[in-house]
Amino acid sequence: MEGRMQHMQRKSGLLKELVVNRLLFLMLLPTVLFFLINSYTPMVGIYYAFTRFDFNTSLFNSQFVGLQNFEFLWKSGVLARLTFNTIGYNLAFILLGNVLAIALAVLISELRLKWFKKLTQSIMFLPYFVSFVILSVIVYNMFNYESGFLNTFLAKLGAEPLDIYNMPWIWIFLIIIFYLWKNIGYSMVIYLASITGISEEYYEAAKIDGANIFQRIWYITIPMLKTTFVMLLLFALGSIMKGQFDLFYQLVGNNGMLYNTTDILDTYVYRSLKVTFDIGMSTAAGLYQSLFGFILIMTVNAIIKKINDEYALF
């Protein structure tokens, strides 16, 4: 009886909250509908990961095959390769991106000429607005075998041309370099904003104690950026199984020679739908990607929460 009374009280309290703050909830309604339509309703499609989809039948009349799609992906080695590539590239993006962004943010924060600081910041932030389509055009004109800038330059030096698009190993470095070139300015601005929020009193006290510029950076600036770094790290780890589809697809396209070193889960899912029309296999790969990412972010957040509760996301 007592439990029922508590349930009724909670229910009435919720209804009262809805009535009192109805305008706020009404403003929240478009966001709720957006996620309901675009994020939660499509989750019904998870069912296709356990079927052999047949276009001759209705949506839910395809043959149910259980875990056969996952078994095929695992035994064929595709899942292991896609997981290794996706995680490997994202770890490189996260670690190198954050380290370089912190270094650049510290360097720019130490500049004394305001006009030069703003100019440098704007120039470094500009590549973020370059579309991946434009980037693919730039890369193609650089490395095209017949008329690319690289081979034209090598020909003038009397050297043999390089067929970059048939050299899988070199694309590991090219993809990382172009990703950093495009995105490092955005991350740098975030760290620069955090540095701006550090009180000048710390630096003044350090100067009085005789600390030089490198000591002030190491003992004041870097420790103060720890919270920002951990938060960005957690957000990045949450999508570590979600590759930069636009980057990989625009740079590599359908070049099968480069799949072993550049194929990630996102490009595989897209290609499965576009080329082979294998909805069951692509859905299985997508479901694996989502579950792996969810488990990873929950695990990392739990570890960080045990170490320092302040840095955890929830």
C-alpha positions, -999 to 999 in steps of 0.1 A, spaced: 0 0 0 28 24 10 46 16 -23 15 24 -43 11 57 -25 47 66 -33 41 57 -70 10 79 -71 29 108 -55 57 105 -81 32 104 -109 14 135 -96 47 152 -91 56 145 -128 23 158 -140 27 189 -119 61 195 -133 48 191 -169 20 217 -162 42 242 -144 70 241 -169 49 233 -200 66 260 -221 100 246 -214 89 211 -223 72 224 -254 105 240 -265 122 206 -258 96 187 -280 114 193 -314 146 179 -300 128 148 -286 110 143 -319 142 146 -338 160 119 -319 129 97 -318 125 98 -356 162 98 -366 178 77 -338 153 55 -320 128 45 -347 155 32 -371 167 8 -343 139 -15 -355 163 -22 -384 186 -41 -361 164 -71 -369 180 -73 -404 213 -82 -388 198 -116 -381 183 -122 -415 192 -130 -451 174 -101 -466 153 -109 -497 141 -80 -519 113 -102 -532 96 -103 -498 83 -77 -475 105 -60 -449 100 -85 -421 95 -117 -441 132 -124 -449 147 -157 -437 159 -155 -401 194 -169 -399 204 -160 -363 241 -152 -359 252 -165 -393 260 -130 -406 282 -123 -376 298 -158 -379 306 -151 -416 322 -117 -409 343 -132 -381 354 -164 -399 362 -146 -431 386 -123 -412 367 -92 -424 355 -82 -390 390 -84 -374 405 -64 -402 378 -37 -401 380 -35 -363 418 -32 -364 418 -5 -391 389 15 -375 404 15 -340 440 20 -352 432 51 -373 410 66 -346 436 61 -319 461 79 -342 436 107 -348 428 110 -311 464 108 -297 482 128 -324 453 152 -328 451 161 -291 489 163 -285 495 186 -315 464 207 -307 477 213 -272 511 221 -285 498 246 -310 473 261 -285 502 267 -260 524 282 -287 497 306 -300 487 316 -264 523 327 -258 523 350 -288 523 387 -278 513 404 -311 475 402 -310 471 407 -348 495 379 -355 479 356 -330 444 362 -346 459 357 -381 476 325 -371 445 311 -354 423 319 -384 447 303 -409 450 271 -389 412 270 -384 405 275 -421 411 239 -433 382 227 -410 358 244 -435 373 226 -465 348 199 -476 360 164 -481 351 166 -517 375 195 -523 401 176 -502 398 146 -525 403 168 -556 434 183 -539 448 148 -531 440 135 -566 458 164 -582 488 158 -560 492 121 -565 477 113 -599 501 90 -617 500 108 -651 496 145 -643 498 148 -605 521 175 -589 543 149 -572 551 129 -604 555 161 -625 580 173 -600 598 139 -599 599 139 -638 616 173 -638 642 159 -614 647 129 -637 633 104 -612 608 76 -618 571 84 -612 554 69 -581 520 51 -584 507 62 -550 472 48 -556 488 13 -559 509 16 -527 486 6 -498 511 12 -470 516 49 -478 479 57 -474 481 49 -437 503 80 -433 485 101 -459 451 96 -443 464 105 -409 482 136 -422 452 149 -441 429 143 -412 452 163 -388 456 190 -414 418 194 -416 408 190 -380 437 201 -358 426 238 -360 392 230 -345 407 211 -315 433 238 -311 406 265 -306 390 244 -278 423 241 -259 430 278 -266 397 287 -250 407 267 -219 441 284 -217 424 318 -219 403 308 -188 434 302 -167 439 330 -142 469 353 -148 476 352 -111 492 317 -114 516 330 -140 524 362 -121 532 341 -90 554 317 -110 573 347 -125 580 361 -91 593 327 -80 617 328 -110 599 302 -133 608 306 -170 583 302 -198 589 265 -202 584 258 -165 552 279 -165 538 259 -194 548 226 -179 536 232 -143 507 255 -149 492 254 -184 495 217 -191 480 205 -158 451 231 -162 443 215 -195 439 180 -180 401 183 -175 395 195 -211 418 167 -225 400 140 -205 365 152 -216 375 154 -253 392 119 -249 360 104 -235 339 119 -263 363 107 -289 365 72 -274 327 70 -276 329 71 -313 361 52 -318 343 26 -338 328 52 -360 354 61 -387 356 93 -406 336 80 -435 338 111 -457 376 112 -453 382 76 -462 356 73 -490 365 105 -507 403 98 -506 402 61 -514 368 56 -532 364 21 -547 401 14 -551 402 -23 -541 440 -22 -540 438 0 -508 411 -19 -489 435 -39 -467 450 -7 -451 421 18 -455 389 -1 -452 369 7 -420 335 -4 -407 317 27 -422 331 22 -457 324 -15 -456 288 -10 -445 283 16 -473 299 -6 -499 278 -36 -488 246 -16 -494 257 1 -526 276 -27 -544 265 -61 -530 231 -50 -517 237 -73 -487 215 -56 -461 219 -84 -435 257 -83 -436 259 -45 -435 234 -43 -406 254 -69 -387 286 -49 -392 268 -17 -381 253 -34 -350 287 -47 -340 301 -13 -345 275 3 -322 277 -23 -295 315 -23 -294 315 15 -291 289 15 -263 308 -11 -243 340 8 -247 328 42 -236 310 26 -206 342 8 -196 365 38 -200 341 60 -182 339 35 -153 377 34 -151 381 72 -151 353 75 -125 372 52 -102 404 72 -107 389 106 -104 351 111 -103 353 147 -115 366 137 -149 338 112 -157 311 119 -181 283 105 -159 
